[in-house]
Amino acid sequence: MNNAAVSVIGLGEMGRALADALITAGYCTTVWNRSAAKADDLAARGAVRATTVEEAVLASPLSIVCLLDYDVVDAILRPAAGALHGRTLVNLTNGTPDQARQTEAWAEDHGTAYLDGGIMAIPSTVATSQAFVLYSGQRAHFEAHKETLEVLGSAKYLGADAGIAALYDLALLSAMNVMFDGFFHSVAMATSHKEGNAVGFTELLVPWLTSMAQVMPAFAADVDSDAEPVLAQGLDVVLASVRNMAQASRDAGVRAEYFEQSAATLEKLLAEGLTAYTAPVVMRHLRTSS
Ligand code: FVH
């Protein structure tokens, strides 16, 4: 039995999964939520109900917060600032890097050790081998609570800048969002055919995307390197296929704006005299500040 105490503030879908994992791991878990009924199942499993945020914070050396957004975090924690003094706050709410840094500064002003985090899991995968959680802030704070944080999923420390976990979290989520947009676009195209069906098509799509994901480390190495890129394709070849994707989408009665925009970008790069589609070329185009 692990007798360490942890408080979980925010018992939405994710907060309940986090609290449940801590109870299962044997932690003395205190919980608080605006809508108190969401603590019922956890209390039945042994969680201690706090009636105020302050009471929840005072119950444990470590409080884990998982709420809708940083405005809610701010509104909930501000009145409990005194209780947080000398304790550790881990904020797993989705937010921007600047919000994370501002919350760290606020916490430090109140004598609170702060870690910001990003949960790379859905509620059903919390505490499984699929789950990992990104953390940033002072390493000493992470090391002090690493064992507890490992209960939620593999704990990955990214660095002292409190904003880096949020940056990586949002970057990973952006890749996921674009992937799902691409998935739905491709399904709309494939099912425009009278013999097309989404399930059969997806049986081809998943191995295709899985295979293409294997190329990413080589692209990434080209981004990091100053040497000639290893992976290169003719820009004219890529443009021709993107134009075909746009035309076939239109012919299938599917919106083609994404590919029309993509074709316009490739045309612009060709007009600038570039001939190769490489990771550094794409990066230069994406980085608006360079
Ligand atoms: N669910 C997921 O799959 C993702 C996985 C990755 C991480 N996200 C982030 O986790 C945060 C919480 O998400 P959630 O799924 O738990 O969201 P909800 O079930 O909607 O719970 C929201 C909690 O926030 C409380 N809350 C909302 N507004 C207020 C407010 N004005 N004052 C006090 N509390 C508020 C809400 O309380 P209640 O409605 O139950 O009373 C819940 O505790 C989020 O950042 C995700 O991006 C989840």
Boltz pocket constraint, residues with backbone or C-beta under 6 A from the ligand:
constraints:
  - pocket:
      binder: B
      contacts: [[A, 10], [A, 11], [A, 12], [A, 13], [A, 14], [A, 15], [A, 33], [A, 34], [A, 35], [A, 38], [A, 66], [A, 67], [A, 68], [A, 69], [A, 72], [A, 76], [A, 92], [A, 93], [A, 94], [A, 95], [A, 119], [A, 120], [A, 121], [A, 122], [A, 123]]
      max_distance: 6.0
